[in-house]
Every structure is written in structure tokens, then in C-alpha cells.
Amino acid sequence: MIRTLMRSIRQYRKLSILAPTLVIIECAIETFIPFIMGNIIDNGLMKSNLNYIIHYGLILLLMAIVSLICGGAASWTAAHAGAGFATNLRHDLFYHIQEFSFANIDHFSGSSLVTRLTTDITNVQNAYQMIIRMAVRAPMVLIFSVIMAFNVSSQLALIFAILVPILGVILAVILHFGRPLFRQVFRRYDTLNRVVRENVRGIRVVKTYVREGEEINKFKKSSKSIADVFTKAQRIMSLNAPAMQLVINASLLLLSWFGAQMIVGGTFQTGQLVSMYSYSNSILFSLNMLAMIFTQLSISQASGDRIVEVLRDQPTIIDPKNPIEKVDNGDIEFQNVNYSFAESRHPILNNVNLNIKSGQVIGIIGETGSGKSSLVQLIPRLYDVSHGKISVAGHNVRHYDLTALRDNVAMVLQNSVLFSGTIAENLRWGNPDATDEQMIRAAKIAQADDFINEFEDGYNTHVEQGGNNVSGGQQQRLTIARALLKNPKILILDDSTSAVDTHTEQQIRQGLREDLPDTTKIIISQRIVSIQDADQIIVMDHGSIQDVGTHDELVQRNQMYKEIYDYQQKAGEDN
Amino acid sequence: MDTKTVTKTTPKRSTTLMRLLKFVVGTYKAPFIMAVIAIIISAAAAVEGSLFLQRLIDDYIVPLTKQKSPNFTPLLQAILIMAAIYLVGVIATFVFTQTMAILGQRLQKKIRDDMFTHMQSLPIIYFDQNDYGDVMSRYTNDVDTLMQMISQSIPQFLNSVFMLIFVISGMISLSPMLTLVTLVIFLLSIGIVRTLTTRSSHYFKEQQKQLGKVNGFVEEMLNGLKVVKVFSHEPAVKKEFDEYNDVYQYDSAKANAYATMLFPIMGNVGNVLYVLIAIFGGIVAINGWSVLTLGSIAAFLQLSRSFSQPISQISQQLNSIVLALAGAERIFQLQDSPIEVDDGQVTIVPAADGTGNNWNWQVPQTDGSVKQVPVEGRIVFDHVNFGYLPGQTVLHDINVSVEPGQKVALVGQTGAGKTTISSMLNRFYEINSGTITYDGIDIRQIRKDDLRHSMAIVLQSTNLFSTSVRENIRYGRLSATDDEVEKAAELAHAEDFINDLSQGYATQIDGDGSDLSQGQRQLLAIARANVADTPVMILDEATSSIDTRTERMVQAGMDNLMKGRTTFVIAHRLSTIANSDLILVIDHGHIIEQGNHQQLIAKHGEYYQLYTGKKSLN
């Protein structure tokens, strides 16, 4: 995990080395200060030697200032290295996700990818900043102080040899019992958040069925389960402070008792005792700091794992070597195509064979879940077939350059979204270099030009995130226009006119026929009227092609098709 | 949207702080006071420990070195007394950290529970005016920072303040002159602290703002990732992302740099102070300008160590307290939002004789007696006007009379007011003028819960809960037996796909049911309404995502279900409503035509245009 993450350090390597170096210098100076201070007391104060005091005092002052500069600079560099590293990591992760195939995307849900790109990276950033500064500082202070303490008096330093392990054990025990509890807390938080989310989103359902009381009980149960574990966790972790205080106080008293005896015995001096007090503080505090760092890091470890999980997920669809860059025409051929999601056993498409000629209009009809969308998504390689072969213009789709293939196979998805920006900007997704004339022409074919012009700002009307300020039918027409701007060889409309009235829909179909005679047009629809004039109509049932034919043929011979047709006819002609 | 700013009021920070303290202290007065006392004791013990050094050196070590045969008994006594004082300090620390840990969690639970309970009684309009994410973050971010403040920032802040007070008084008792030196440094450090914290909090704010932008962009692009891929738009998206990312880096680096510089700088200012005290102390003592013993200098040095830390603590904690107050404000804002009005007296009870729909309205009379009115489902709108916001009218003069058992269809463009009309019925919103009566009773006189118990709604977007399929259907009526649940599912034609699920009815729905198709979710919602078995039903685009063939089968079940019930149907496909008893054509909040299919077709008006496809519904 660490190695994968470290690849994102790149140009911040220098800063990342500089920060701990500065920290080490700061620690070295800092631990030396009490030592000189002891000397000042013993040789200057005790002996009333003013020159000594001033001489060493100035040296000390200088040291303190150098240490201050080093410390400040270390923070500065660590913060910049951390932010830089996080930026690189976010960049790498985002770029990596952009390479994902539909199968990869389905594997992680959208919202979980968002959390990984935001909260998790921030956690890793904080951890990184801590590693190159605090996690260097704490052990350094500990080591330097122990060395200095032994230097001052190896006899008195033995006190630490006893107390440090004791404190170490206490901290380890606290962590051992506390950490698993914290992990439980996080899990229970997920449950609580779920209850809140469901209630906020589903408040109308809750109120409709008068379930407020039950929901409140559900919530209280969940919040109680958090409070129970969290209280336990907090109480255990809170033992840290008094334990620390106990050990520090004990060391001060022991130092005082044995120190006093040694001074009286003439083997030790008062100033040295004062410096020992300082080291005692430094040693025990840095030990405590280590424990805290340990806890913090283990929390961010989970975040690191979640990021690496995404980084390691290899895109399942990538460009071939020596790709074909040009799609010659709109011929499509399916040969014995099988398709299933990797995890689930039962196939979504079963032995599909199809032959479509350039310029044909193809209609596809079938129940929800019969495999209509999967069938068409295989053509631009949004998913790859499990078995069999799909060819476009005589070449296996796997041999094309992905961008070239997708530019020529324009697809309007069932839940096509618009992005925040103007209508023109949204349409130009299809072709960034499109002229205004080309854009208006596409909008006209998609029957969008009229309503766009009714907006106050016309093509410059701003679309809100998710396209909330245009109606469903308008949204569908805009997404069709966007696809048309690609000037594709193959155009696929996946139930893309469901919210458009039949009259307008008919005009769109007519426009497509007249203005794009050479483009292969595949139309998935629930409504027979939308596809009845197609050259071939494919009837899908449970992942297989149940029948292929023209409308007239199917009405004659296909039971399921006729049922749907009759039902829709009857509803349409009831008057 | 400007509707979102209406409820926003900004009370003063100090008001929020007072209210918060009142909440904390008021709820757990005794433990809180105990914690504060323990904090004071703990701080005092710590300072007393540093002062002990002076006595140790001046009263014991120096005299002992002058004795020929030193007697260590008084020293041992002094150390034991000190040990006792320390022990009291440790116990006090133990008491306040434990108390705060428990208190913090209890308060956290109470605040969350209060908020959720209050939220359940808020009117629907509150949820229209506040983003889901915004409401959610009050339970998570805001409560978290607030609890951080109560259980950590406040005790640490108090601890630091008392520490500082005791340290300064200790210093003064040792040497007023050295205290003066210290105070100069003190003022200097306050300057440094303030500069650093204002800078860092400025950049933290910028960072949060920029983070919002990065998140917004990521959210939009990842949700539309499939479209991005279909259009091979990855390069442009990547480039734009980098722009956001780079700005974020700038702010984040600056914010963290200033924030983390505080501690090493303050720590080293402590060192400078330490050195200065030694120099000044030395000069003063040697020149004999003041009575300054070796012990006092040593003790003073020790005190100066515990001087810079409380200062940076205080400013740090003040920062997080201000941050937490912003969260507290948002929590209070939710808790202060007015709840649904409900002064209805009429209740619904099972009819003793089992006639009609088996339910009776129980209408209290002025003379104290109770009148029983059978629940039949007769709904009358009489000159109803409504607007979501004051001064705005969405529904104009709605007049409709629906007989029990009729099927009423609402037809019109998106935004015409169809859903709004149906939402008036169960009082999701309050009408501005006019009346709506239910079996002759003004719905405002019916207790809200009872009113809602008498009607089921299937909404356009279905919400499922993370529990089993069975429990999701039973949500309609908790008393429904398993048999009734399965029968309702059968009627909604949901049982086919339910049986295909890995554990049938026991299958857990995870999250918002994202692994079910929109159509399947709608089938579950219909089953849920079936199980509720109410005299009135509202179906708002209930079959919009179901394919024609399945819809046809569901329709048969629904027609069966609608028998004997008053049903309001909002549908996009006009074919499904042609057999309605009453069709209302809505346009811009007005009913422009009403009648049955034959009447409206004969009229050759708006409905005719829509039905024959000459005009679109979008």
C-alpha cells in the first residue's frame, strides 16, 4: 500500500526529505539547551560568574533562535510537501478513474469514489504531513533526551530505564483496548448515517404511513449503540492523561529524592538536577506523542487502503496495440455473442447473432431486464463481450482505437445527464470545434432548436447541475443533439425519447432518416410506434434474440410482439 | 434558489454560546461543576509541583550540603507530602477526563436524538428548502465538531486558562521582576499566535470553500462518468479537474503551514524565555539587586516551561470553539424550525358494525358528545388557493368534488401543479384559503396522523429502507401478516422478481435499493400501498418506470385495488387514465378542463390536443 501511495510524491521528494532533516536539527538543539542550562546554573550562578552566564546565555539564545527557525521551516516544508503529495495523489486517482471501463465503474459506486477522492485523500494528506514531521520528531526527542540524560548522570537516568517501560506498557494496553472500539464506532456511524439519509430522503413516505414514532425509535437505538461503544472507547483513551501525569510526577519525585542525596554527597550538582527535570518531561511526553501518532496513523491506514484499492483496479478495457484509427462505415455484426457480469453466473446475453448494414434503422423492444441496453453497450466497447465477437465496418471492435470507435458510435444513454454549463457548452461535448451552424442543425434534427430559442438566453441558457431546470423531454432532446454533433457512423438511442410526445418523436425520426441517411440508427423503445418503421426490429427476451423482422412480419408471427402492439393500439384508439 | 435563504437567520455567536452552555450545564449541572472543580485542582497541583523545586533546593538541598551529618528525614517528609499533592492532581485529572468522556457522549446522544425527533415533526416544506446533504451534515459534521468542543476543547481551554493564572501567580510569588520579563515575552507571543491563527483560519476557510468546489466537480463528473466515456471527454475533464485541484493545493498548503508552525514556534519562544530568565535571573542574583535564591530561579525556569503551552492551547481551542459554534448554530436552526401544525380533534376508529370501509371518523361535538361518521372517501376541494411561499400562488381557485370510489386523473405539463394538488390532501402543505373536506369534515379538523392513516401514496421516486423486502412492503401497515404482505406483492406483480432475488422476501435491501431497477422499486412501492389498505389512494406517476408489458399486468391488479376506493392518479401515459371517472386538466395551477374521457374528447379542447399527440406534455 505504502509503495503505491509513494509514487505520488514525485516533485515533492526534496521537500519531503528536507522537512524531517530540519526536524532532526531542531530536536538536537532543543535537547542540548537544558544541558547548557545546567552548566550555567552550576558554573555561572553558583559561582557568581557573570561572564560565564552572559557568554553561554548568548550561545543559548542563538541556539533557541536557530531551533525556532528550523522548527518553523520544518512545518512550512511539511505542509507544502503534504499538500503537494495530496494534490498529486488526487490527480493520479482522478486520472485513473477516468480510464475506468463501465465494468470498473459499476464495481465501485459513484458515491464511494467521491469519498475516496475527498475525505480519504485528506486523511492521507494529514497522515503524510504527520509522518514527515511529528513521527520523526517524537522518536528523535526521545532518543536525544535519553542520550543526554545518561550523559548528565547515568545513575539517575536509570530511573527512566524503569519508568519508560512502565509507561510504554500502560500506553500499549490503553491502545490495545481502545482501538478496536474506535473501529466499531465508525461502523456504527455508518448505520446511523444510513438511518438519517433514508429518513431525510424518504420523509414523504415516513409521513404518509405515519411511521415517525418507529423511525425515532430506530434512530435512538442506533444513536445509543454509538454512545455505548464510544463512551467506552473515550473512557479508555481518557486514561492516557492521568497515567501520563502519574508517571511524570513519579519521575520528578524520584529525581528529587535521589538527586538531593547525590548533591549532598557531592557527586551531583543542582544545575544538573534542573536539566534532568527537563529531560524527564521530554522523554515521557515524546512517548505519549508516539502513542498518539500510532493511533492517528492507524485511522488513516483505512483511508490509504481504500485509495489503493481503486488505484490497483486495472481498467478492464484498454486501447489495443496498433489500433485502427478510422471507422469506415456503419456495418455491425454480432457473432455468437455472450455477455455476463464477471461476478454473476447467469448470462445477460446469450448467443446473439446479428447482421446490420450501414444506414439501416434498427428497432429493439423487450421487457425491463431482457438485455436491450447491454446489447447496444457492447458496440462502442463500454463493456466487452464474454464470448464471441462484435465487428464494426468489418473489424473486431477490440482492434479499434477507443476514442475513434466511440466518436463514431454515438450513444445516448438511458439516464443521460447534462452538465452544469450553458446549453451550447453541453452540446459541444459532441464536438468542441462545432460551428454555430452545425450546432443549430443538430438541435433542429433533435427538435430542440424551438424550445432552446424560447429560453431568454437561447443557446447560452445555463443548465444547472443534473439539468434540473429543463424538463425531462427537453433533456432527452438535448442529449440527442449532443450525440448528433459527433456526426457518427452509428447512432444508438437507448430509450431516449420516452419523455418526448409521439408527435415530436416522429419528427425526430424523420429528421434522422433524412439528414443522416448513411448513419446506422439503433433505437431502443418501449413504444411500438417509435420503431415500427424500422428496417429490422429485434425482439429481446431474457438475454436472447427471440425474433427479428419488420413490423408487419412480427405482427403476423410473433405472439409477444403482437400482445404489446395490441395493448398499445387499444390504449391509443380507445376513443 | 432564493427559497433556500428564507429560513436562514444569523443569531449572534455569543447568543449561541450562551444557549449552548445553558444546554450543557443545564442538562448535566452536577457532573459539569464537578469537572470544572477537578480541572482547577489538577491545574493547581501541576503548578504546585513546579514551585516545590524552589523549596527542595532552598530549604533542603542547600542547608543539607552545609550539614556535617545530613538528616534526610525532613526531605523525605516533604517529598511524601508532595507525592500526596501529586496524587490528588492525578485523581482530579482522572475525574475530569472520565466525566467529560461520559458527559460528551451523553450530550452527543441527546443532541442527536432531540434533533431527529424534532426533524420528524417538521413540515415537508423544510425538506424542500434544505438540501439533503445539508440536513445530513448536521448529524455528522456539526454534531462531531460540537462534541469535540464539549468533551475536549472546553476542558482543555479551561485547563489552560487556570494553568496560566496559577503559573503567573506562582511566578509573581517567586520573583516579580522575572515575571515582568515573562510578561513582555507573553505579549510578544500573543502577537505571534494571533498572526498565525488569523492567517491559518483565513486559509482554512478558503480551503473549505475550494474543497466544496472540488467535491462538487468530482461528484458531477463521477456521476456522469458513463457519459464522459461515451463522448471520450476524459481529457477535457481531467484538465478542468487539475485546475480545481491546484487551487486547492495552494490554500491547503498555506492553511496547514500556518497552523502547524504555531507549535514549534511557541515551543521555541518558550526556549527563548527559558534562556532570558536564566540570564536575567543570573544578573539580578549575582548583583544582589533583589532577593533571588537559586531555588527560585530553578523553579522559575520550570514554570516558564509550562507557560508557552497554555497560550497556544488557548488560541487553538478558541479557534475550534468558534468553528463548533457555527455547527451549533446550524443544529439550533433545525431545532428552532417550526413544526407541523396539528390541532385536529377528529380521529379514526374501526367501525363497530363493520360497514363501509370498516372505519369511522370520530367527530367530537360542542356538547361533549362524539359523532360517528363512516369513512367513505368523499373529497371536496372548495375554492382552494395555495403557494409554497407567502405572496406566491401556485394553485388558483381549485374546485373539485369527488364521490367515494371514484378514480380521478390529473393531467398536465411538468410543473403544472398536479403533485401539488395531491399533496394538499394529506396536509403535506397547508392551503392558504378555501377548504378541503373529507366525508364532509374539514381536513384541518382531523388529527394529522389519523388523516394520513386513511390514505396511501405511491410517489414518483420510490424510497426504500435498508431492511428486508418483506419489511419494506409491511411499511404500509405494521400489523400486516406475512400472508397479507405476499398477497399485496402478488397484486402488484412484484412477486416474480422477488422470488428471483437470492433470499426472496427475506432479501436485505442495501442502501437505497440501488441494486433494484427503478421499475422493481416502483412495484415494491405499489405493494406497500396495497398493504396499507386505505379508503383513499394517490398514485403519482407510480408506473412511470415500468415497461409496458409489466405495466399492463400491474394495471389489472391496480384496477382491482381501486375498486371501492377513491383514487387520485397522476400519469404521464394518457392511455392509463382514459377509464377514469373524472379527469382534471391542470395548467399553471388552474383546472382548465374537467370531465370524463368522452366529455373531454368531445370538447376538442386541451385534453383532446394532448390525447391525440398534437400537443406535448413537456
Interface residues (C-beta under 8 A of the other chain):
Chain A: E26 E30 I33 M37 I40 I41 G44 L45 M46 S48 L50 I53 I54 G57 L60 L61 M63 A64 I65 S67 L68 C70 G71 G72 A74 S75 W76 A78 A79 H80 G82 A83 G84 A86 T87 R90 H91 F94 Y95 I97 Q98 E99 F100 S101 F102 I105 S109 G110 L113 V114 L117 T118 T122 Q125 Q129 R133 Y189 L192 N193 R194 V196 R197 E198 N199 V200 R201 G202 I203 R204 V205 V206 K207 T208 Y209 V210 R211 E212 E214 E215 I216 F219 K220 S223 K224 I226 A227 F230 T231 Q234 R235 M237 S238 L239 A241 P242 Q245 L246 N249 L252 L253 S256 W257 A260 Q261 I263 V264 G266 T270 V274 Y277 S278 N281 E367 T368 G369 P380 L382 L402 T403 R406 D407 A410 M411 L413 S416 V417 F419 S420 W429 G430 P432 Q465 G466 S471 G472 G473 Q474 R482 K486 A499 V500 D501 T502 H503 T504 Q526 R527 M560 E563 I564 Y567 Q568 A571 G572 D574 N575
Chain B: S42 A46 G49 F52 L53 L56 I57 Y60 I61 L64 T65 P70 F72 L75 L76 I79 M82 A83 Y86 G89 V90 I91 T93 F94 T97 Q98 M100 A101 I102 G104 Q105 R106 Q108 K109 R112 D113 F116 T117 M119 Q120 S121 I124 F127 Y132 V135 M136 Y139 T140 S151 L211 V214 N215 G216 V218 E219 E220 M221 L222 N223 G224 L225 K226 V227 V228 K229 V230 F231 S232 H233 E234 A236 V237 K238 F241 D242 N245 D246 Y248 Q249 Y250 S252 A253 K254 A255 N256 A257 A259 T260 M261 F263 P264 I265 G267 N268 V269 N271 V272 Y274 V275 L276 A278 I279 G281 G282 I283 A285 I286 N287 L294 I297 A298 L301 Q302 R305 Q413 T414 G415 N426 F428 D449 R452 H453 M455 A456 I457 L459 N463 L464 F465 S466 Y475 G476 R477 L478 G511 D512 S514 S517 G519 Q520 R528 A532 I546 D547 T548 R549 T550 R552 H572 R573 S575 T576 A578 H597 Q598 I601 Y611 G613 K614 K615 S616 L617 N618
